[in-house]
Amino acid sequence: MSSDQCVVCWEEGDLLCSSCKSCRYCSKRCQKNDWKSHKLLCKAISTQSERPSSFHVRAIYFPQDRPTPELVWISCLGIPSFEEVKGIVREGTPGNVDIQRVYWNYRLMKPALQHIEFHFRDLFLRDGSRPTKSLYETVAKHGQARCDWRGPLLVFGVSRSDLYTDATLADFRAVIDYSLGYGQSHSGL
């Protein structure tokens, strides 16, 4: 996403969140609409512990059994550390970690300007994983989720040049938009 775009409607946005400084809005209306979920991580992003090393990126962690997402540091030497991701996502379950990169905003029906990448259990529909409470409670503030995520999720920001970047609250909003619009058809890819 361009740094001057509103995270809600993607119009030019001059209002910067004064706390986290990771989201822009075009109007108070869009900011108020986003605040329902934004407030869950706004303070966390501005008070997150110091980056452990220059090889770490911020990811958004959606716990399976807790109501609120969290921010975590994951070591990333080109790609996120498989061992760290596996430790969070699998939590002792069988199977492996799967990845899904999102290139499209289904709610706005436009190509995403910054990509997000989900890391999740590959057997989440068969291994007894429960619905991802933190994701569903977050998305419910804006509507009903159209996806069926279960188990813990990690979400990374990915630049257009395929570099992993710190996940921001603009990426957080992209997760919400994806969940609200999942499965809608689109053209233009």
N, C-alpha and C positions, 0 to 999 in steps of 0.2 A: 504494500500500500504506500502511496506517495505520502510523504511526511506532512503535507498540507491538506489532506483530505479528511472529511468527516468520517468517522468510523461507522456511523449509522447509515448515511445515505450516499456517501462518496462524493458529495459536492465539495467545493472548496471550503475548508474549515479554518477559521481564524481563532476560535476559542480553544486554548490549550488547557487541559486539566492541570490546575495549579499544584496539585499534590504529587501525582505520579509522573507527570510530563510525558506520558506515553500515548496519549490520545488527543485528537483534535475533533472539534465539533463545528458545524456550520451555524448552529443556533442553540438557544437555551432549550428549545423543544427536543432536539436530538440528544442533547446532553442529559436532559431529564429522562428520556426514554432509555438511554444506556445506563443511567445511574443504578437502576434496579439490579443489575449484575455487576457493573463496574465497581461498585462499592465493596464487593466481596474480596477484590485483590488490590484495590487502589492503594491502601495504606501498606499492604504487604510488599508491593513493588518498590515503594519509596523507602521502606525500612528493611528490605531484605539484607541478609548478612552479606559481607563483602565477598566478591568473587574469589573462590579458593585459589584460582590460578588463571593465567591468560588462556588456558586450554579448556575452560569451562563455559558452557552456555546455560542460560536460564530456560527452563521448560515449565510448562503448566501441568501439574499433576492433578488428575481427577480421581480421588480415592473411591473405591467401590462402596464402602460402608459409612462414609462421613458426608455431611451435607455441603461442605464447602471445599472448593478447589484450593490448591496450594502452589507455591512457587518452589522449585528445586533447582539446584545446580547440578549439571551432568557434565562429566569430562568429555571432551569432544576433540579428537585429533583427526579432523577431516569429517568423521562421522561420530555420532554419539557412542559412548562406551557401551558395547553390547552387554557386558557383565553388569554394569549399573542399571541399565534399562531392564534387563532380565530380572534383576533383583527386585525392582519395583513392580513391574508389570505381572510377572508370573506368581510372585508370593507363594512359592512352593507347589504350584499346580503343574500338572503334566503339560506337555506341548512345547511350543516355541513362541517367539515374538514375531508378530506380523506388522507390516508397515503399510499405511495408506497415505499418499500425498494428495492434497486437495488443491486443485487448480481453478476451481469454479465457485462463485458465490451463488448458490441456488436461490437465496432469498431475493437478491437483486438481479439475478439472471445475467451476470456479467463475469468475464474472466477475472480471477483474483489477481491483484497486483502484487501481493506478497503471498507466497504459498504457506500452508501449514501442513504438518505431517503428524499423523496419529501413530503411536506405537501401542500395540495391544496384544492380548493373548490370542493366538491363532485358533484355539479351540473354545473360545468363550461361549459359543452357543451349545457346546456339548460337555463342558467340564464342570457344570454346576455353578458357574459364575452367576452372581446376582446382578441385577441392573446397576449401572454406575450411578449411585445416588447423587454424588456431587454434580455430575453432568445434568441429570434430569431436573434436579432442584434449581440449578442455575438457569437452564433453558426455560423452565416453567414460568419464570418471571416475564417472559416475552411471548409465550405461546406453547404449543405442544410439540415436543420433539417427534420427528418422523423417522428416527433411526432406532436401532435396537442394540446399543452398546451395553456390554456387560463386563464386569471385572474392572480393574484399574486401567486408566489411560494416561499416557504421557503425550503432550503436544509440543512440538518444536516449531519455531519460525524458520522458514527457509527462503533465502533471497532468490530473485529471478536467475541469478548466476549459480544456483544450487549450493550455496554456502549456508551452513546452519548458523542462525543468528539468535540473539537473545529473544525469547518470546516476549511480546509486549501485550498490553491490554487491547491493542488493535487486533492482535492475533486471537486473544480471548474472545473478542466480539466475532471474529471469523468462525470460531468453533460454534458459537451460538447460532449464527446465520446458517452454517452448514447443517446443524442439527434440526433447525426449523424447516429447511427446504429440501432436505435429503430425499432423493428419489424422484424429484421433479425432472422432467425431460428438459433438455436445452440443446441448442445447436451452436455452432460457431467455434468448436474446439479444433 
